[in-house]
Amino acid sequence: MSRTVPLILLFALVAVVTAPPPVGASDWPMLQGNPARTGYTDDTVQLPAKVLWQYDAKEEQVSRHVQAIISNGRAYLPTHAGNLHCVNADTGKLMWKYNVGSPIMHSPACGDGLVVVGCYGRAVVALSAEGKQVWRTPTRGPVWASPLIYKSKVFIGDRLGVFYALDLRTGEVLWTYDV
């Protein structure tokens, strides 16, 4: 059996057991908006749309894979410079910036008052809403993926083919699966 088949089955299992919670206009807490990664919302856009604010992080470069994540009135934007920017979602003003020590190549995820990122420096990092590190869990390989948060667990894979389930509150490794 190829290594791809178990990975597909694992992701299918995660998709089956996760039902998308309702997502409102003010929240887009993880990649594609919810644990099922549907990218769907019932919200409508009032036309004509207009730019309310703009935030410039181009000196640090933002990966083309990144979606800005919005949770509790804050927008989170990761950069190649390893910074996670937290911006007021209403005004666009920087609230805080935290450097994880290596590039962040994908979107963070928010849940239970924490924001979680995978970083290329072989780690998954959780920060408080105030930008303080709560935990840092080492991974075997660089992480270039967006975490999925579901039922107080963080699910993420690394570039060496290891899939992790972490406790959201502590970062403890609950289990791993080598793909």
N, C-alpha and C positions, 0 to 999 in steps of 0.2 A: 504494500500500500504506500502511495506517495505521502510525503510530509504535508502536502497541501490538503488532503482529504480530512485528516483529524482536525486541522485548524478550521476548515470550513464547518465541520460538524460542531466544534466548540462554539464558534460564533453563532451558528444557527441555534444552538441550545440557549445561549445568552439572549438572543433575539426573541425566542419563543417565551422565555420566562419573564421577560420585561414588557410591561404594558406602558405605553407612553402616558405620563401624567399630563394634565392640561397645562399648556404654556400660554401665558398672557403676554400682552404687548411689552410689559416691563421686564420679562425674564426670558432668557435664552441661555440656560445654565451650563450647557455642554455642547459639544459638536453636534450639529443637526438638531439641537433643541431639546432632546429627550433621550432616555436610555435605549429606545428602539431605533434611534438615529433616523427618524422619519423626515425631519426637516419641514414638518407641517405645523401650521398654526391656523386657528379659526379667525385670527385678527385680519382686519382689512386695512389697506393703505389708503389714506385720503389723498386724492390727487387734486391739484398738482403737488407733488412732493417738493420739499425745499430743504436745503442743508441748514441745520440748526447750529452746528459747530463742526470743527475739524480739528483733529489731533495729529501732530506731526512727529513721527518716529522714524522718518526715512534715513536718518544718519545711522540708525541701528539695524536697519533692514528687517522686514517682516516677511516670513515665509509665505509663499503663495498658498500653502495648505491651511493657513490660519483663518478661522472665523472669530470675530470679536465675540466674547462671551459676556452676557449681561445677567447680573443677579443682584437683587436688592438695591437697585439704583446705581450700581457700579458697572463699568465696562472694563474688561480685562484684555490686555493686548501683550502677547509675548514677542520677543525679538531675538534675532541671531546673536546679539550682544549678550544674551543671557538674562535680560531684564524682563520682569513682568511688570507692566505699567497698570496701575489701577486709576481709572479716570471717572469722575462724576458723570453719570450717564445723562444728566439734564444739562450740564454746563460745559462739559468737555475739559474741565480743569483737572490737572494731575493731583491725585490724593496721596499716592505713594508709588515708589518704584523699588523693586527688590531684585537683586542680582543672585541667580542660582549658581553662578560659576561656570556655566557653559551654555551653548546655544539652546534655545527652546524652539523646536521646529514645528510644533503643532499647537492647537488650541488647548487651553486649560479646561477644567471642569469645576463646577461649584456645587457644594452640598453640605448641609448641616453647619453652615457658617465658615466653611473652609474653601479655599481655592487650591486645586491640585494641578501640578504640571509635571510632565515627563521631560527630562533634559538629556542632551547628548552626552553629558558627562557621567552617564551610567547611574542615574538616580531618578526617583520620583520624589517630589517635594510638595509638602502641604504648608500653606500659609494661612494665617488668620485673616479676617476681614480688615485688620489694621496693618497687614503687611509684615507680620512677625512669623518666623519659621516655627511651625508646630512639630513637624517631624521630617526626616529625610531617610528614605529607604534605598540602599544600593541595589542596582540591578547588574546582571552579568554582562549585558551589552548596552550600547547607547540606545536611548529611547527617542524615537521619532514618531510618536503616536499621541493621540488625544485620549486622556483617561475617560472611562465610563464610570459613573457613580450610580450605584443601585443598592438599596437596602443596606446602607452604611458600609458598603464595600467599594473598593476602587479596583477596576479591571483594566489592565494595560499590558501591552506586549513590548518586547525590546527587539533590536535589530539582529540578535542572534537566535531568534525564534523561541524565546521563553515568554510564556504568558503568565501573568501574575494576578493573584487575588490578594488585596491588601485590606486590612482593617482601616476604615476611613478615619477613625479617631486617633489611632496610635501609629499607623504605618506598618504594623506587624504583618509579616508575610503569612497569609492563611494557607495558601497552596500555590504551587507553580506547575506548569505543564510545558514540557519540552516538545515543540512542534517538529 
